[in-house]
Amino acid sequence: MVIIIFVAGIFLYNFVSGMMGDLTESSSSNQIFSLRVENVAINSTCMTIHIGNELNYDVGVTKVYINNEVRDLLFSTADGVIIPKDSAGPVYVVGSYIPGAAYDIKIIFNSGNSLITVARYW
């Protein structure tokens, strides 16, 4: 009986070790899309959206929709507002903003990906 339990323990250990190895190999080979809205600051004429970019390449913000309406971006190039890799950067959205109002924000990147958030102007 002791021998059977010992052999079963060896098989169980090998099985679990193999599963853990497969798990760590698959998670390290897949890159996770990591862009995030860190902060939104609003005044009466400009919304500043701070975007964090944890990717290993620069990204560009090409459009920003506020309440489903495209808004103008300051300091935009042909590639959009560039957010450098492994850092954060501001995106300045020109418009007229009302204290107490909430704004639905959709940020479009040059890769076609988007972020959606909500901010309130206090």
Secondary structure, DSSP 4 states (H G I P E B T S, - for coil): -HHHHHHHHHHHHHHHHHHHHHHHHHHHHSPPP-EEEEEEEE-SSEEEEEEEE-SSS-EEEEEEEETTEEE-BTT-BTTBEEE-TTEEEEEEEES---TT-EEEEEEEETTS-EEEEEEE--
